[in-house]
Amino acid sequence: MKDRFILIYVAIMLLLPFTSSAQLSLGLKGGVNITSVTTDDGYKTGGVKNTFGGHAAVMLEIEGRNHWALQPEINWLQKGYLFDNGTIMTRWIFNELDLHLLAKYKFNLGTVKSYLNAGPTIGKVINGFKKPSNGDKITLDIDKDQINAWDYGIAAGTGFGLSVGKGILFVDGRYMLSLNDIFTEAANKGKFHKVGFDYTLGYFFPLN
């Protein structure tokens, strides 16, 4: 719980200098993720496949000049992968609380409002599970299973929105890549990095 408050506190401190006179919008979103893992050269990933998860987020859009905006987000995300050893298929899922700090460039295409965004991410693995095809779900222990508790990486995507009521209804697609390993060096499992896409439906409410 303490780590979650640290992430939220860092986000607020980073944003305070930008919010005094900017146009602000509050956003809510949710959707699905398609994720897997990639590895460093020299380690084989035979049997690794995509899996599905969910996400939800609270966002703040801070309008800038010349079509630019800053978009910090607090995300709950499920990231993971399927591993098939030829006999058993095991689904690994990691539940994370992530902070995304995205630069956003907006295009005005008449009634359609399109944009590109990109930026760094940092997150905390809260919990997770693995589910073999021949057995029950097993809750992961971050320390015992030698999982890196912190995750960091990059995200980039695009989307478009339409004016609905006083705000903007939008759909969004985003690529995510973790730069930290899933497992600690002591786990000796190779260099696994989470990778995937999320697909979102959301709404922005103007605050001023």
C-alpha positions in Angstrom: 0.0 0.0 0.0 2.8 2.4 0.8 4.3 2.0 -2.7 1.0 2.9 -4.3 0.9 6.2 -2.3 4.5 6.9 -3.3 3.5 6.6 -7.0 0.5 8.9 -6.6 2.6 11.5 -4.6 5.3 11.6 -7.3 2.7 12.1 -9.9 1.2 15.1 -8.0 4.5 16.7 -7.4 5.5 16.5 -11.0 2.2 18.1 -12.2 1.8 21.0 -9.8 4.0 23.5 -11.7 2.0 22.9 -14.9 -1.6 23.1 -13.6 -1.9 26.7 -12.3 -3.1 28.3 -15.6 -3.5 25.4 -18.1 -6.7 24.1 -19.5 -7.4 20.8 -17.7 -9.5 17.7 -18.5 -10.0 14.7 -16.3 -10.3 11.3 -18.1 -11.5 7.8 -17.2 -10.8 4.8 -19.4 -10.9 1.0 -19.5 -10.2 -1.8 -21.9 -8.3 -4.9 -22.8 -4.6 -5.8 -23.1 -2.9 -8.3 -25.4 0.6 -9.0 -23.9 3.5 -11.4 -24.1 7.2 -11.3 -23.4 10.3 -10.5 -25.4 13.9 -11.5 -24.5 17.4 -10.4 -25.0 19.4 -12.1 -27.7 20.6 -15.6 -26.9 17.6 -16.8 -24.9 15.0 -18.8 -26.7 11.3 -18.1 -26.2 9.8 -21.2 -27.8 6.3 -21.9 -26.4 5.6 -18.3 -25.4 2.3 -16.9 -26.6 0.0 -13.9 -26.1 -2.5 -13.6 -23.3 -5.4 -11.2 -22.5 -5.9 -8.9 -19.5 -7.7 -5.8 -18.6 -6.8 -2.2 -17.6 -8.4 0.9 -16.1 -7.0 4.4 -15.6 -7.6 7.9 -14.3 -5.9 10.6 -16.5 -5.3 14.3 -16.5 -4.8 16.2 -19.7 -2.9 19.5 -19.3 -3.4 21.5 -22.5 -0.3 23.3 -23.8 0.5 25.4 -26.9 0.7 24.5 -30.6 -1.4 21.3 -30.3 0.8 19.9 -27.5 -0.4 18.5 -24.1 0.9 16.6 -21.2 -1.1 13.5 -20.1 -0.2 11.8 -16.8 -2.1 8.7 -15.9 -2.5 6.3 -13.0 -3.2 2.9 -14.5 -4.2 -0.5 -13.2 -2.9 -3.0 -15.7 -2.7 -6.8 -16.2 0.4 -7.9 -18.1 1.5 -11.4 -18.7 2.0 -14.3 -21.1 1.2 -17.9 -21.9 3.9 -20.5 -21.7 3.5 -23.9 -23.5 6.1 -26.5 -22.6 4.6 -29.0 -25.0 2.4 -30.7 -22.3 1.1 -28.0 -20.0 -0.1 -24.4 -20.9 0.5 -22.0 -18.1 -0.9 -18.5 -17.9 1.2 -15.9 -16.0 -0.5 -12.6 -15.0 1.0 -9.6 -13.2 -1.3 -6.9 -11.7 0.5 -3.6 -11.8 -0.2 0.0 -10.7 1.6 2.1 -13.3 2.3 5.8 -13.7 2.4 6.9 -17.4 3.7 10.4 -18.2 2.9 11.1 -21.9 3.6 13.9 -24.3 0.6 14.3 -26.6 0.3 15.9 -30.0 -3.3 16.7 -31.1 -4.7 17.0 -34.6 -8.0 18.7 -35.3 -9.7 17.0 -38.3 -13.0 18.8 -38.1 -15.4 16.8 -36.0 -12.7 14.1 -35.3 -10.0 14.9 -32.8 -6.9 12.7 -33.4 -3.7 12.5 -31.5 -0.3 10.8 -30.9 1.2 10.2 -27.5 4.4 8.7 -26.1 6.4 8.8 -22.9 8.0 6.9 -20.0 6.2 4.5 -17.6 7.0 3.3 -14.1 5.0 0.8 -12.1 4.7 -1.5 -9.1 3.8 -5.1 -9.4 1.1 -5.5 -6.7 0.3 -9.2 -7.1 -0.2 -11.9 -9.7 -1.0 -15.5 -10.4 -0.1 -18.4 -12.6 -2.7 -20.9 -13.9 -1.6 -24.2 -15.4 -4.0 -25.8 -17.8 -4.1 -29.0 -15.7 -4.5 -27.3 -12.2 -5.8 -24.6 -10.0 -4.7 -20.9 -10.0 -1.6 -20.3 -7.9 -1.1 -16.8 -6.3 2.4 -15.5 -6.9 4.7 -14.4 -4.1 6.8 -11.4 -5.2 9.8 -12.4 -3.0 9.6 -16.2 -3.1 9.0 -16.3 -6.8 11.9 -13.9 -7.4 9.8 -11.3 -9.3 11.1 -7.8 -9.8 8.6 -5.6 -7.8 9.2 -2.5 -9.9 8.6 -2.2 -13.6 9.6 0.7 -15.9 9.5 1.2 -19.7 8.0 3.2 -22.5 4.5 3.6 -24.1 3.4 5.1 -27.4 0.1 5.2 -29.2 -2.6 6.9 -31.1 -6.3 7.6 -30.9 -9.2 9.7 -31.9 -12.2 11.3 -30.2 -15.6 12.9 -30.8 -17.3 15.6 -28.9 -20.1 14.0 -26.8 -21.9 16.3 -24.3 -19.4 18.6 -22.7 -16.4 16.3 -23.1 -14.6 14.0 -25.5 -15.4 10.3 -26.1 -12.3 8.6 -27.4 -10.8 5.3 -28.5 -7.1 4.6 -28.0 -4.5 2.0 -29.0 -1.1 1.8 -27.3 2.2 -0.1 -27.5 3.9 -0.9 -24.2 7.4 -2.2 -23.6 9.0 -2.9 -20.2 12.7 -2.3 -19.9 13.1 -4.1 -16.6 13.3 -7.9 -16.4 10.2 -9.7 -15.0 12.4 -11.9 -12.8 15.4 -11.0 -10.6 18.8 -12.2 -11.6 18.7 -14.8 -8.8 15.7 -16.5 -10.6 18.0 -17.4 -13.5 15.1 -17.6 -15.9 16.7 -15.5 -18.7 15.9 -11.9 -19.6 12.1 -11.6 -20.0 10.5 -8.2 -20.8 6.8 -7.6 -20.9 5.5 -6.3 -24.2 2.1 -5.7 -25.7 -0.8 -3.5 -26.7 -3.8 -2.1 -25.0 -7.1 -1.0 -26.5 -9.2 1.6 -24.7 -12.5 3.3 -24.6 -12.6 6.5 -22.4 -14.0 9.9 -21.8 -12.5 13.3 -21.0 -14.4 15.9 -18.8 -13.3 19.5 -19.0 -12.4 20.9 -15.5 -12.1 24.6 -16.4 
